[in-house]
Amino acid sequence: MTAELDGPRLDPLSGKAKNLVVFLHGYGADGNDLIDIGRAWQQLLPDAAFVSPHAPEPCGQAPVGRQWFALTFRDPNERWTGVNKAAPVLDAFLDEELARRGLPPSALALVGFSQGTMMSLHVGLRRAAPLAAIVGYSGMLALPERTTPEQLAAEIKSRPPVLLVHGSEDDLIPVQALFHASQTLAALDVPTEWHISHGIGHGIDGEGLRHGGTFLARQFGRPR
């Protein structure tokens, strides 16, 4: 039986949802970790509904946290295996949330942090109907150990605009992951922008938040 996701939600300030922003948290956190970003972005995105689902599995390393997939760092393919295993339950949740709000797939944006960025990029590029945008904080593009650009291109079904944001001092996922992901995405003709938050570790600073919010406002067609 497939797990069902749920988590905190915010209704749009305007009262009627025209967009849906889904936050995907990192390893060992839960949906409550990112929903406050929605509160910070409400003035900028007044027509957006926000939801931050709890990942489907209890986290092996955090007693009250959740995980999209397990991490042991012993298997070089575990991230690739993990995003593929978790993708169906996330896909189903996205379809349900769009239906709940009566919105088309093009109204959806994914915003991930760390492991949630891996999920956002994996699922967002493989949805049959293109979404509006993907914002990935402090994450990476999960790929099999040996893959060719041709194999990857064959898997991708849509190419939504992507913004990657990373701290220059991240010691959990080094900033090089941003450059690898942005180069790979650009080679696949995925429109990609990036921002480095100087002096920041594995987290999100105010400047990174501002970039993410204005990027989404632009992709949703909001006036600046």
FIDREN-502106 format. One record per residue (C-alpha): residue number from 1; x, y, z. Coordinates in pm, whole numbers. Layout:
# FIDREN-502106
i = NUM; c1 = X; c2 = Y; c3 = Z
...
This chain:
# FIDREN-502106
i = 1; c1 = 0; c2 = 0; c3 = 0
i = 2; c1 = 140; c2 = 340; c3 = -100
i = 3; c1 = 197; c2 = 590; c3 = 180
i = 4; c1 = -11; c2 = 906; c3 = 168
i = 5; c1 = 155; c2 = 1238; c3 = 236
i = 6; c1 = 17; c2 = 1525; c3 = 441
i = 7; c1 = 154; c2 = 1834; c3 = 611
i = 8; c1 = 91; c2 = 2198; c3 = 701
i = 9; c1 = -85; c2 = 2423; c3 = 448
i = 10; c1 = -133; c2 = 2794; c3 = 396
i = 11; c1 = -422; c2 = 2941; c3 = 200
i = 12; c1 = -350; c2 = 3226; c3 = -43
i = 13; c1 = -369; c2 = 3580; c3 = 87
i = 14; c1 = -596; c2 = 3675; c3 = -203
i = 15; c1 = -845; c2 = 3405; c3 = -103
i = 16; c1 = -840; c2 = 3222; c3 = -438
i = 17; c1 = -549; c2 = 3000; c3 = -533
i = 18; c1 = -403; c2 = 3056; c3 = -879
i = 19; c1 = -72; c2 = 2886; c3 = -798
i = 20; c1 = 48; c2 = 2602; c3 = -575
i = 21; c1 = 392; c2 = 2598; c3 = -409
i = 22; c1 = 498; c2 = 2265; c3 = -259
i = 23; c1 = 791; c2 = 2262; c3 = -15
i = 24; c1 = 1000; c2 = 1945; c3 = 14
i = 25; c1 = 1204; c2 = 1937; c3 = 333
i = 26; c1 = 1546; c2 = 1790; c3 = 399
i = 27; c1 = 1663; c2 = 1469; c3 = 562
i = 28; c1 = 1566; c2 = 1445; c3 = 929
i = 29; c1 = 1323; c2 = 1740; c3 = 925
i = 30; c1 = 950; c2 = 1746; c3 = 850
i = 31; c1 = 697; c2 = 1968; c3 = 675
i = 32; c1 = 695; c2 = 2221; c3 = 957
i = 33; c1 = 1056; c2 = 2306; c3 = 876
i = 34; c1 = 978; c2 = 2496; c3 = 554
i = 35; c1 = 618; c2 = 2616; c3 = 578
i = 36; c1 = 732; c2 = 2948; c3 = 731
i = 37; c1 = 896; c2 = 3029; c3 = 398
i = 38; c1 = 543; c2 = 3037; c3 = 261
i = 39; c1 = 453; c2 = 3299; c3 = 522
i = 40; c1 = 759; c2 = 3502; c3 = 419
i = 41; c1 = 654; c2 = 3484; c3 = 52
i = 42; c1 = 281; c2 = 3551; c3 = 91
i = 43; c1 = 302; c2 = 3923; c3 = 13
i = 44; c1 = 510; c2 = 3848; c3 = -295
i = 45; c1 = 287; c2 = 3558; c3 = -406
i = 46; c1 = -62; c2 = 3651; c3 = -280
i = 47; c1 = -237; c2 = 3405; c3 = -515
i = 48; c1 = -26; c2 = 3105; c3 = -409
i = 49; c1 = -138; c2 = 2826; c3 = -182
i = 50; c1 = 147; c2 = 2659; c3 = 8
i = 51; c1 = 184; c2 = 2304; c3 = 137
i = 52; c1 = 479; c2 = 2132; c3 = 302
i = 53; c1 = 425; c2 = 1755; c3 = 323
i = 54; c1 = 604; c2 = 1534; c3 = 572
i = 55; c1 = 827; c2 = 1283; c3 = 389
i = 56; c1 = 691; c2 = 927; c3 = 385
i = 57; c1 = 948; c2 = 751; c3 = 607
i = 58; c1 = 1065; c2 = 797; c3 = 968
i = 59; c1 = 1428; c2 = 911; c3 = 962
i = 60; c1 = 1680; c2 = 651; c3 = 1071
i = 61; c1 = 1909; c2 = 917; c3 = 1219
i = 62; c1 = 1656; c2 = 1159; c3 = 1374
i = 63; c1 = 1401; c2 = 1029; c3 = 1627
i = 64; c1 = 1121; c2 = 1268; c3 = 1531
i = 65; c1 = 1230; c2 = 1358; c3 = 1176
i = 66; c1 = 1131; c2 = 1220; c3 = 838
i = 67; c1 = 1318; c2 = 1118; c3 = 524
i = 68; c1 = 1233; c2 = 1087; c3 = 156
i = 69; c1 = 1479; c2 = 799; c3 = 145
i = 70; c1 = 1746; c2 = 643; c3 = 366
i = 71; c1 = 2108; c2 = 761; c3 = 356
i = 72; c1 = 2395; c2 = 535; c3 = 458
i = 73; c1 = 2669; c2 = 687; c3 = 235
i = 74; c1 = 2792; c2 = 333; c3 = 169
i = 75; c1 = 2619; c2 = 285; c3 = -167
i = 76; c1 = 2716; c2 = 534; c3 = -441
i = 77; c1 = 2377; c2 = 477; c3 = -606
i = 78; c1 = 2161; c2 = 519; c3 = -295
i = 79; c1 = 2045; c2 = 872; c3 = -384
i = 80; c1 = 1942; c2 = 756; c3 = -732
i = 81; c1 = 1766; c2 = 450; c3 = -590
i = 82; c1 = 1607; c2 = 667; c3 = -324
i = 83; c1 = 1458; c2 = 936; c3 = -549
i = 84; c1 = 1314; c2 = 671; c3 = -778
i = 85; c1 = 1157; c2 = 484; c3 = -487
i = 86; c1 = 1003; c2 = 799; c3 = -336
i = 87; c1 = 889; c2 = 954; c3 = -665
i = 88; c1 = 550; c2 = 775; c3 = -705
i = 89; c1 = 414; c2 = 883; c3 = -365
i = 90; c1 = 523; c2 = 1243; c3 = -426
i = 91; c1 = 377; c2 = 1242; c3 = -777
i = 92; c1 = 43; c2 = 1120; c3 = -643
i = 93; c1 = 45; c2 = 1389; c3 = -373
i = 94; c1 = 112; c2 = 1664; c3 = -629
i = 95; c1 = -178; c2 = 1545; c3 = -843
i = 96; c1 = -408; c2 = 1537; c3 = -539
i = 97; c1 = -309; c2 = 1886; c3 = -424
i = 98; c1 = -364; c2 = 2034; c3 = -771
i = 99; c1 = -706; c2 = 1867; c3 = -783
i = 100; c1 = -785; c2 = 1993; c3 = -429
i = 101; c1 = -722; c2 = 2350; c3 = -547
i = 102; c1 = -873; c2 = 2304; c3 = -893
i = 103; c1 = -545; c2 = 2404; c3 = -1060
i = 104; c1 = -371; c2 = 2290; c3 = -1379
i = 105; c1 = -22; c2 = 2130; c3 = -1365
i = 106; c1 = 128; c2 = 2453; c3 = -1501
i = 107; c1 = 31; c2 = 2631; c3 = -1176
i = 108; c1 = 268; c2 = 2415; c3 = -968
i = 109; c1 = 611; c2 = 2505; c3 = -832
i = 110; c1 = 840; c2 = 2280; c3 = -626
i = 111; c1 = 1074; c2 = 2424; c3 = -364
i = 112; c1 = 1320; c2 = 2182; c3 = -207
i = 113; c1 = 1589; c2 = 2190; c3 = 57
i = 114; c1 = 1879; c2 = 1939; c3 = 54
i = 115; c1 = 1720; c2 = 1593; c3 = 7
i = 116; c1 = 1401; c2 = 1775; c3 = -89
i = 117; c1 = 1591; c2 = 1945; c3 = -372
i = 118; c1 = 1693; c2 = 1602; c3 = -503
i = 119; c1 = 1326; c2 = 1504; c3 = -502
i = 120; c1 = 1214; c2 = 1832; c3 = -662
i = 121; c1 = 1457; c2 = 1801; c3 = -952
i = 122; c1 = 1396; c2 = 1430; c3 = -1005
i = 123; c1 = 1017; c2 = 1446; c3 = -1002
i = 124; c1 = 976; c2 = 1792; c3 = -1154
i = 125; c1 = 1172; c2 = 1708; c3 = -1468
i = 126; c1 = 983; c2 = 1382; c3 = -1518
i = 127; c1 = 623; c2 = 1500; c3 = -1487
i = 128; c1 = 441; c2 = 1469; c3 = -1817
i = 129; c1 = 284; c2 = 1816; c3 = -1788
i = 130; c1 = 538; c2 = 2093; c3 = -1729
i = 131; c1 = 520; c2 = 2277; c3 = -1399
i = 132; c1 = 588; c2 = 2647; c3 = -1352
i = 133; c1 = 925; c2 = 2631; c3 = -1175
i = 134; c1 = 1164; c2 = 2447; c3 = -943
i = 135; c1 = 1369; c2 = 2614; c3 = -668
i = 136; c1 = 1641; c2 = 2401; c3 = -512
i = 137; c1 = 1823; c2 = 2506; c3 = -194
i = 138; c1 = 2143; c2 = 2335; c3 = -76
i = 139; c1 = 2086; c2 = 2024; c3 = -284
i = 140; c1 = 2211; c2 = 1825; c3 = -577
i = 141; c1 = 2097; c2 = 1644; c3 = -889
i = 142; c1 = 2068; c2 = 1274; c3 = -805
i = 143; c1 = 2208; c2 = 1062; c3 = -1088
i = 144; c1 = 2311; c2 = 698; c3 = -1125
i = 145; c1 = 2683; c2 = 636; c3 = -1088
i = 146; c1 = 2725; c2 = 582; c3 = -1459
i = 147; c1 = 2491; c2 = 763; c3 = -1692
i = 148; c1 = 2518; c2 = 932; c3 = -2029
i = 149; c1 = 2360; c2 = 1263; c3 = -2129
i = 150; c1 = 2156; c2 = 1068; c3 = -2384
i = 151; c1 = 2011; c2 = 839; c3 = -2117
i = 152; c1 = 1922; c2 = 1134; c3 = -1899
i = 153; c1 = 1767; c2 = 1329; c3 = -2186
i = 154; c1 = 1548; c2 = 1028; c3 = -2268
i = 155; c1 = 1404; c2 = 1031; c3 = -1913
i = 156; c1 = 1318; c2 = 1400; c3 = -1896
i = 157; c1 = 963; c2 = 1486; c3 = -1998
i = 158; c1 = 952; c2 = 1859; c3 = -1926
i = 159; c1 = 1195; c2 = 2146; c3 = -1878
i = 160; c1 = 1060; c2 = 2396; c3 = -1622
i = 161; c1 = 1281; c2 = 2692; c3 = -1524
i = 162; c1 = 1511; c2 = 2603; c3 = -1233
i = 163; c1 = 1679; c2 = 2822; c3 = -969
i = 164; c1 = 1957; c2 = 2665; c3 = -760
i = 165; c1 = 2074; c2 = 2837; c3 = -439
i = 166; c1 = 2366; c2 = 2715; c3 = -229
i = 167; c1 = 2581; c2 = 2834; c3 = 60
i = 168; c1 = 2949; c2 = 2880; c3 = -23
i = 169; c1 = 3049; c2 = 2717; c3 = 308
i = 170; c1 = 2816; c2 = 2414; c3 = 291
i = 171; c1 = 3005; c2 = 2120; c3 = 443
i = 172; c1 = 2724; c2 = 1864; c3 = 400
i = 173; c1 = 2663; c2 = 1912; c3 = 28
i = 174; c1 = 2953; c2 = 2118; c3 = -111
i = 175; c1 = 2877; c2 = 2411; c3 = -339
i = 176; c1 = 3035; c2 = 2215; c3 = -628
i = 177; c1 = 2704; c2 = 2025; c3 = -641
i = 178; c1 = 2539; c2 = 2346; c3 = -763
i = 179; c1 = 2782; c2 = 2378; c3 = -1053
i = 180; c1 = 2747; c2 = 2012; c3 = -1146
i = 181; c1 = 2367; c2 = 2034; c3 = -1142
i = 182; c1 = 2351; c2 = 2363; c3 = -1332
i = 183; c1 = 2589; c2 = 2240; c3 = -1603
i = 184; c1 = 2399; c2 = 1913; c3 = -1640
i = 185; c1 = 2063; c2 = 2091; c3 = -1658
i = 186; c1 = 2192; c2 = 2345; c3 = -1909
i = 187; c1 = 2320; c2 = 2061; c3 = -2128
i = 188; c1 = 1965; c2 = 1919; c3 = -2119
i = 189; c1 = 1821; c2 = 2258; c3 = -2229
i = 190; c1 = 1659; c2 = 2317; c3 = -1890
i = 191; c1 = 1656; c2 = 2696; c3 = -1824
i = 192; c1 = 1872; c2 = 2729; c3 = -1513
i = 193; c1 = 1972; c2 = 3019; c3 = -1287
i = 194; c1 = 2181; c2 = 3001; c3 = -971
i = 195; c1 = 2284; c2 = 3205; c3 = -670
i = 196; c1 = 2560; c2 = 3143; c3 = -415
i = 197; c1 = 2506; c2 = 3273; c3 = -62
i = 198; c1 = 2857; c2 = 3366; c3 = 49
i = 199; c1 = 2958; c2 = 3265; c3 = 401
i = 200; c1 = 2650; c2 = 3045; c3 = 446
i = 201; c1 = 2665; c2 = 2675; c3 = 536
i = 202; c1 = 2394; c2 = 2411; c3 = 487
i = 203; c1 = 2100; c2 = 2648; c3 = 521
i = 204; c1 = 1905; c2 = 2935; c3 = 365
i = 205; c1 = 1981; c2 = 3302; c3 = 428
i = 206; c1 = 1766; c2 = 3607; c3 = 366
i = 207; c1 = 1924; c2 = 3676; c3 = 29
i = 208; c1 = 1860; c2 = 3319; c3 = -85
i = 209; c1 = 1498; c2 = 3350; c3 = 26
i = 210; c1 = 1460; c2 = 3675; c3 = -164
i = 211; c1 = 1599; c2 = 3520; c3 = -482
i = 212; c1 = 1364; c2 = 3222; c3 = -451
i = 213; c1 = 1055; c2 = 3437; c3 = -396
i = 214; c1 = 1125; c2 = 3679; c3 = -680
i = 215; c1 = 1209; c2 = 3388; c3 = -912
i = 216; c1 = 871; c2 = 3228; c3 = -843
i = 217; c1 = 690; c2 = 3559; c3 = -880
i = 218; c1 = 850; c2 = 3597; c3 = -1222
i = 219; c1 = 763; c2 = 3244; c3 = -1331
i = 220; c1 = 405; c2 = 3286; c3 = -1209
i = 221; c1 = 380; c2 = 3608; c3 = -1409
i = 222; c1 = 344; c2 = 3839; c3 = -1109
i = 223; c1 = 437; c2 = 4204; c3 = -1164
i = 224; c1 = 755; c2 = 4308; c3 = -980
